[in-house]
Amino acid sequence: MAERSAGETTEGADVSRSGNTATEGTEPTGNEQPAEAVPADGTARIGAGPGRLLLSLYGLFTVAALSRSIVQLSTKYHEAPLAYVLSGVAGVVYAVITLALWRGGPSARRVALVCCSAELVGVVTVGVLTVVDSSAFPDATVWSDFGIGYLFLPLVLPVAGLLWLRRSARGGAGPAGG
């Protein structure tokens, strides 16, 4: 069996003995950061750790709210236009938050903060209106009765999102005050 010289690589090997990689001449430096490493600005990635759960839930809510709204708007808009449009607005807000969490970075963090805040205001406003005057909404929205049709997750998600964005802005530090 033939011996290989220092510059040759065997089939399937990534790096030869000389240290050159088999792909495009790039060399690993040993200083690579894992995907979830804290960025240079000292903030934790907003879509990492618990942010992944938020990202998943917001993605699910995007599909649920937009699907519901599209069906309602296309089949029975005349019955409760405000409720169905609000479900569509909720779906768009969820989509923007999902994209912001997925993208990460300072500008995405600001977008997520604004959207989570708007979502919380929307859930509380629509929730109060549906409890006080249920005739204002002849059919349920995603945010009706504080999100009871979705196990109150529309009320919990923006609070959890705002808390996570606050925590991750401090570089993933411990609880508030730490």
Residue, then its C-alpha position, 0 to 999 in steps of 0.5 A: m500500500a502506497e504511502r502519502s506525501a505530506g502535501e497529499t490528502t486521502e479521499g474524504a479528508d478535509v485537511s492535509r498534513s501541511g495544514n491546507t484545507a481541501t476546499e478553496g484554500t481556507e484554513p481553520t484558525g481554531n478561533e471559530q466562534p460557535a453559532e450562539a456566541v455573544p456578538a462583539d457588541g456584547t449582546a446575546r443573539i435574540g434568536a438563540g437559547p430561549g429566543r428559539l422557543l419564542l421564534s418557533l411560537y411566533g412562527l406558528f402564530t404567524v401561520a395560524a393568524l394569517s391562515r385564519s384571517i385569509v380564510q375569514l376575509s375571503t369567505k365571510y368578510h361582510e360578517a365581521p370585517l373589523a375582527y377579520v382585519l385585526s386577525g390579519v394585522a396580528g398575523v403580520v405583526y407576528a411575521v415581523i417579530t418572527l423575522a426580527l428574532w430570526r435575523g438578529g442584530p441591533s436594528a432587528r432588536r429594535v423592530a422586535l421591541v416595537c412590534c412586541s410592544a404594539e402586540l401587547v397594546g393590541v392584545v390588551t385593547v382588544g381583550v378589554l373591548t371584547v370583555v366590556d362590549s362583546s357586540a363590537f366584535p361579532d366574531a373572535t379575533v386572535w386577540s379576543d378575550f386576551g387570546i383565550g382561543y389560543l390559551f392566552l398565548p397572545l397575551v403571554l408571548p409579547v411579555a415573554g418577548l419583551l423580557w427576553l429582548r431586555r435580557s439578551a440586550r444585556g449579553g444574556a446576563g442573569p435576572a433583572g438587576g444582575 
